[in-house]
Amino acid sequence: MSLMIAPCRSLLAASGICGFFMLSCFLLQPYAASAGESKSASLKQPEVSTSLGPKKVGDKLVEPRDLWKHSVPRQAVSANQLPVGKLVGLLRKRKLAEIRQLLKETPIHSGDANERLMWEAACLSARNRSEQAVVLFDKVKNLDSAPVLVLVKAAEAYASDAQYDKAIKLCNRVLAKYEVSEAYQIRAGCYGATNRLTEAARDFEKLAILGGSSPIRFYCRAASLLLKAGKSKEALTMVDRGLAVTSGESTAPLYMVKGDCFKSQGRWQDAVNSVTEAIKLTRSHKASAGGEDEVILSTCYKERAFCYQKLGQLNLAKSDLKALEESSRGLADEIIGNH
């Protein structure tokens, strides 16, 4: 090997197949999971009720992902005479002190202790005190009949406490009634943490299809998980679905995952083409948004240099390693505030 490559031998050797994937994990915060998921049939596009379009609720048109927010009328009162409609509204706004005050002001009725316990557990979950929340949720009777938002908070608490099966069960209960984005995210995280990577990928794709502000981010997560499961063909299909979406998000991370898929298949030139597109998109972000992401650029230069080395194009590899050094220096300056 040429001397111009030797100084960065360890850097390139560390690239391996999952360089783009590892960065996408860092940028997009997918859930940790171990490799080695069992193989299954090719990934099919999930069925999500968004095809039905908005539904009329009163005099408003409501998207399927928001229908659950109208499941409890504002003035609704539970069988135990608790103002459940107002409580749900306060929980949505995370006004936890107001929830406790409202419960304090509401007269105590025979049999309402269980329901009051449930609301205290939901407040603890909303405050990220999952260990305390699950202790109370375990004591609540008939939790499955709770309002959707309370079920989501319970699932969130159990997931944070690594009780994944309980969290998944609660999410299934929610999703059997409504397309709740938070439930899909919690369940996807639980699937990922228990090495059910394909199921996690399907939930992230459902999140992308449901809409919102981050469809590209969810397609990228789905593709990354499929790649980690050893399903590079399905991952490429997921990437293409993401690239077909029109949104304001950068598609550079998708091209990075696409490059990882090609690397896993030994398609080095295709990998080069994908990461080159990611570099171009990231650079254009500087002009449109006032700055380029040095983390993405550094990883792209590193990975493309690795691919060039595999192709025997050592001069191009040397050029990318030089760009990597400059980009890494810029990243360090950005972190420590040097100008």
Secondary structure, DSSP 8 states (H G I E B T S, - for coil): --TTTGGGHHHHHTT-S-HHHHHHHHHH------S-----S-------GGGG--EEETTEEE-GGGGGGGSS-TT---TTS--HHHHHHHHHTT-HHHHHHHHHHS---TT-HHHHHHHHHHHHHHTT-HHHHHHHHTT-TTGGGS-HHHHHHHHHHHHHTT-HHHHHHHHHHHHTT---HHHHHHHHHHHHHTT-HHHHHHHHHHHHHH-SS-HHHHHHHHHHHHHHTT-HHHHHHHHHHHHT---SS--HHHHHHHHHHHHHTT-HHHHHHHHHHHHHHHHHHHHHHS---HHHHHHHHHHHHHHHHHHT-HHHHHHHHHHHHHHHHHHHHHHHT--
